[in-house]
Amino acid sequence: MQALSKNRAEPGIWLVSAPVPEPATNEVLIKVHMTGICGTDLHIYNWDGWAQRNIHVPRIIGHEFVGEITAVGPGVSGFDIGDRVTAEGHVTCGLCRNCRAGKRHLCHLAVGIGGGRDGAFAEYLVVPAANLWKVHPDIPSRIAAIMDPLGNAVHTALSFDLVGEDLLITGAGPIGIMAAAVSRFVGARHVVITDVNDYRLELARRTTTCHAVNASRTSLDEVVRELNMSNGFDVGLEMSGNPQAFSDMISHMYHGGHIGLLGFLPPTTAINWDDIIFKGLHLKGIYGRELFETWYKMTQLLRSGLDMAPVITHEFPVAEYHQAFEVVHSGECGKVLLDWQ
C-alpha cells in the first residue's frame, strides 16, 4: 500500500510503499478514504523540537481520518465489514486508575495513532475496535474526517456552562474557529476570537457569528467597550499557544471566570499570578477528547445543524501531499484534507 511516512530524522515526509497491516485480536483493518492534516503532523513534517522528542522514525503519521472496515480480527464484536468509521486517536491502556474509573482521556499510558504507533496517512490502517466510532449516515465523510479536531473544540467548549456567557477564544486556527461555532450554537452571548492572521479571522466570520479581532491592530479593551461589556470575559479558551495572547486573556477575565487551555504554550510562559489568585480564576488543562462522551456530543451537534463545512478550505489527492503541507504551513487555510481513494 501507499503511505506517508516519517522515514528519516530530518524535515520532510515521504510517500512510500509499505505492507498492508493485518488486524490482530480485537483489532480491525480500515480502508482509508480521507484524512485531515493536523498541526501535529506539521510539527512532524518540520521535525521541530517537539517532534524530535516524541517521534521515533520510521513512522506512518496521521490520525484524522474516515474509512471503511475491510477486515476484523478475532474477538471483535459490534462492528462489521463495510461499516463507515473514524476513531479516537489515543489508544489507552485500560488498566490504570483513570481508565478503570471511566476517564480514559486521562490515561497516562496512552499511545497516539500516528505518533506512538503507525497512523492513518495510508491506504489501510489497523485500529483497536475499542477506539472506533461509527459515523452516522447524516454526517458526510469529509466532515467525519475532521471529527478528531472537532472533538478537541467540543471537549474544550463544553467543559463550561456557556449559555448567555461572554467568551474569548485566543487563536483562530481550525480548532479555535470550530470552538467558536460550537459556543455560539449552544448559546454563548458574545464570542470574541483573536489572531493576527486576517485570512483565518475572515474564515471565522464566514463560519459562525462572532467578533473576529486582529490583536495586532485592535486591543481587547476596545473590544470590551464596543460590546458594552460591563465586566470581563466569563470563559476563555486558549488555543493559540501564544504567551502574549494568554496574558491578555487572563487580564481581561471576569472574577471567578473559567479558562480552558488547549494550545501548547511554551514551558517558559510567564503568568501574572495576582490575576489568577485575586480574581479566583479556574484553569483547566485539556488534551484530546473525553472517551466517548465527546464523540456522542459532536455527533448530535452535527446532526442538529452545526455546520463545519466552511472550516474545510482545501482538498488534495494524496499524490499532491507536498502542496497540501505547504498550504498548511502558510497559514492561509482552514482544515486541509487528503483524498486516499
N, C-alpha and C positions, 0 to 999 in steps of 0.2 A: 504494500500500500504506500501511497504518498503521505508524508508527514513533514511538519515544520519542526525542526529540532535545533536545540542549542548544542551544537556539536563540539564547540571549542570555547575556551575561556577567554573570549575577546568579543568586541562588538559584532553584532550580526545574528541572523537566523538563517538556516539553510533548509532548502527543500530536499528531502532525502527519500530513499526507498527503505522501508522498514517492514519487518514481518507483521502480518496481521496477528494481533494478540488473541489468545484463547481464554474464554471465561473459566475460572476455577469455581470451586464450591461457593455458592451464594453470590456469584457474580453474573453479569450479563454482558453480551457483546452488542455494541451500538454502531450502526452505520450513521456517521455524522452528516447532517445536511447543511447546517450553517453554524458559524462561530462568531463571537464578538471579540474584538481586541480590547483588552483591559490595560489600565495604567501599569499594572504589574507586569504584563507582557512587554510593555515598552521598557520598563526597568531592566528586564532580562535581555531584551534586544540590545540596549545600550551598554549592558554589562557594567552598571554603576556599582557603587559600594554595597548597596543593599543586595543586589543580585550576586555579587561575589561572595557575600557572607551566607547566602541562603540557598543557592542553586548549585547542584553538583552535575557536571556535564559527563556524558551526553544526556539530554533530557528533552523529550517531546513536550512542548509547552501548551498553554491554553486551558481555560476552564469554563468559559461561557459558550454554551452550545445547545443545539436541539438536534435530535436524530430519531432513529427508529431501531427498536430491538430486533436483532437478526439471529441471536442465539442466546440460550440461557444455560447456566451451569447447574450442577446438581444442587438441590436444596432450595432453589428459588421458587417462591410462591407469590401470587398476586400480580405477576407481570407475565406477559405473553409476547411471542414473536409478532411483530407488527405494531406494537404499542409505540406511540409517539411520546418521547420522554426528554426531559432535561435532568439535571442532577445538582444536588448540593455539592459544592466544591471541596468541603472539608470532610475527610474520612476520619471518623473519630474512633477511639479505642473500644468504647462500650463497657469498660471495666473500672474506670476511675470514679472518684466520688461524684463529679458533676454528671458524667454520663449516666450513672446509676440513679441519680436524682432527677433525671429527665432534663438536664441542662447541657445537652451535648455541644451547644455552641461555645461552651466554656471549657471543653476538653483540652487539657494542657498537652496531650499527646497527639493532637490532630495532625494529619498529613494532608497537604494540599494537592489536589489534582492539578497537574501541570507545573508543580513545584517539587514536591517530595516524591511524586510518582508520575508516570507518563500521562500526558494530558490529551486535550480534545482537538488540537490542531493536527488532525489526521483523518484519514478516511474511515477508520474504525477506532473505537475506544472501549476499553473494559472498565466497568464501574461496579462496585458492590451494589447489590439490589437494594440494600438498606438506604442508599443515598439517592435513589431515583425519585423523580416526581413526574407523574403522568400529566401531560399537557392537555388541558380541557379543549374540546373541539371549538369552542368560541374564540380561542386565542391563536392568532396567526403564528406561523413558525418564526417569522422574522422578529416578532415580539418575544416569543418563547426563548429565542437565542440570547436575549439580554435579561432574562429573569434573575440571573445571579446578581448583576449590579443593581437591578431594580429592587432586589431583596435587601441590599445594603441601605438603599434610600428608605424603604418601607420600615425596616427594623429601626433605623435611626429616628425617623419622624414619629412613628407610633410608640416610641418609648415614653412619650409625654402627652399630656392632655392638651390638644391644640385648639379645641373649639373656642372661637372668639378671641384667641390669643394673638399677640403681635410677635412675629417670628423673624429672626435674622439668620440667613444662610451665608457663610463665607465660602466662596468657591463655586463658580458656575460651570464646573465640569459636568459631564453627563449625569453623574450621581447627584450632584447638587441641584441640577435642573429637575431631575426626577423627584427629588425630595421636595422641591418647591411645588411641583404639580400635585404630589400626594397630599401635602399640607393644605393646599387650597381645596382639594377635593373633599377632605374630611372636616373642613370648617374653620381653618385659621382665618383671622381677620386680615391684618396686613402681613404680606410675605415680602421681605426685602432680601434680595440676593446680590452679593457684591463680587466683583472680579476686576481685572484690568484688561481683559480680553473682550473687545467690543463684539467680535463675532459670536462668542458664546453668550454674552449678555443679550444680544438680539435673538439668539436661539431660545433663551429662557423666556423672552417676551412672546415668542411665537408659540411656545409650548403651553404656557399657562398664564393666568392673570397674576402678575407680580410686579414689584418695583425693582427693576434691574439697574444697578448703580455701578458706574465705573469709579472705583475707590481712588484712582489717581486724580480724578477731577472733582469729585463731589464727596464731602465729608458726611459721616453718619449724623453729625449734629444738624446739618442741613436737612437730611432725610427725616429726622425726628420732627423738626419744625414743620416741614412740608406736610407730613402726615398728621400733624396736630396731635402727636402722642404726648400725653402729659407725663408719662414716666418712661423708663427704658423698655427694652425688649423682654418679653416673658420667657421666650425659648430661643436658644441659639443652637445652630447646627454647624459645627466647624468641619468643613470639607475641603479646605484649600491646602492645608499643610504649611500655611504661611504664618510665621510668628507675628508679624505686624497685624495681619487680619485678625488673628486670635486675640491679640492685645486690645484692638479696637472693639471687638465683640465684648470682652469682659468689662471694659469701661462703660459700655452702653447697655448693660443688662439691668433690669429692674431687680430690686431686692427680693430674694427668695427665688430667683429665676433658675432655669434648668439649661444646662449646656450638654449636648451630645457631641462627642469627639470621635469622628471617623477619619479625618485627614491624618496623614503621617507627619506630625510635627517633628522638626529636628530635636535630638536629645538635649541640645543646649538652649532650647526655647525658654526665655525668662517669663515669669508670671508675676503680676502685681498681686501679691497675696493679701494685701489690705482689702482690695476689691472682693476677693473670694471670701474672706472671713467676715468682714463687716457688712457685706451685702447678703451673707448667708447663701451663696450660690451653691448649686448642686451640679457636680461634674460627673458624667458617665462616659467611660471608655467603651467604644463599640467596635466589634470586629466580626465581620461576616453577618450571618442571619441566624435567627432562632430556628432550630430544627424541631418540627416543621411548621410551627405556627406562622412564621413569616411567609412561608410559601402558600399557606392557605389564605392568608390575608391578601397577598398581592394577586392571587388568582381571582378572588372575589372582587377586588377593586377593579381589575381589568374587565371582568365580566359585567361590572356595574357601570362602565363607561369611562374609566380612567384611560386617557389616550396617550400612549407613549410613542406612537409612530413618529411625531416630529423630532424626537431625540435622535433617531437614526438618520444620518445625513449622507453616508457613503456605503456602497456595497461593491466588492471586488471579487472576481474569481480568484481562487487560491493561487493560480499562476502569477497573479499580479500582487503578491503579498508585499513586495518591496515598496510599491507605490502606496499600498494601504498603510504600512508603518510610517512612511514619510508624511502622509496626511495626519496621522495621529500625532506624530512628533511636532507638526506645525502648529497644532492647537486650533486650526481653522476647521473644526469638525465637532460633531456630537459623537454618537456611537458609530463605529466603523465595523461592518460585517464582512466576513469571508464566506463565499459560497463554495461548498465542497462537492456539490452534485454535478 
